[in-house]
Amino acid sequence: MTTATLTTKGQITIPAYVRHALKVDTGDRVEFVQIAPDRFEFAAANRSVTELKGMFGKPSKTVSIDDMNQAIAKRGASGR
């Protein structure tokens, strides 16, 4: 298990082994995701948007911008 110490300013140094495994470098962003009470997952948030292309496969149907705007307006109106 790899550990780090919290400074008085609330900062930690991510150990080199962990930085290498997550492929993070200076200036990259990371996320802390709560997975249970008192339990967090630490994940790299440095993927580019282009890497996400095709992640969910082809859409079953295409939707126009007008259709999206109408759905948003309808949902917004029903919430009042």
N, C-alpha and C positions, 0 to 999 in steps of 0.2 A: 504494500500500500504506500502511496506517495502522499506526503503531507506538506503543508505550507503554514506559515505563521502570519497572523493578521497584525498589521501595524496599528499604531494609535490613530492613524488617518483612515483606517478601514480598508487598507490596501493589502494585497497579497502578491507575491511573485509566483507565477505559475512555473513549476519545475520544468527544466529543459525536456525531460522525457515526455511529459504531458503535452507540451507545446509541439514537439515533433510528432507525436501520435495524432494530435488534432489538426496538424498542418496549419498552425496559426503562427503569425509573425507580428512584429511591431506594427501597431495601427489597426490590426484586425479586430473585429468585434466578436464577442462571445455572449451567450445567453445563459441565464440561470432559470430553469424551468422547475417549478414546484411539482413534485410527483407524489408527495404524501406530506402529512404534517411533519415538520422538522426534517424534511428530506428534499434535496434539490438535485437536479441533473445539470451538469455544466456542458455546454455544447458550443462548437464553433459556429459562428453566424457569418461566415465569410464566403459563401457561395454566391456566384454572380447569377443574375436573373436568367441569363442565357443557358446556364446549366440546368435550369428547371424545365426547359422546353421538352415536351413529350413525356413528362413524368407520369401523367395520368392517361396517356393514350389519346386517340382521336375522339372528339366529342361526337355523341350520337346524333345531335342535330345542331345546326348553326342558328344563332340568334342575332338579330340585327340590333344596332344601337337604339333605334326607335323602340323595339320590343323591350329592351332592357329598361329604358327610361319609363315606359308605360308601366312595367311591373313595379319599378321603384315608386312611382307616383301612386299607384294603386295601393301598395303596401303601406306607404306613408300616410295615405288618407284613411286607411282602415285602423291605424293605430291611435287616432284622435278620438 
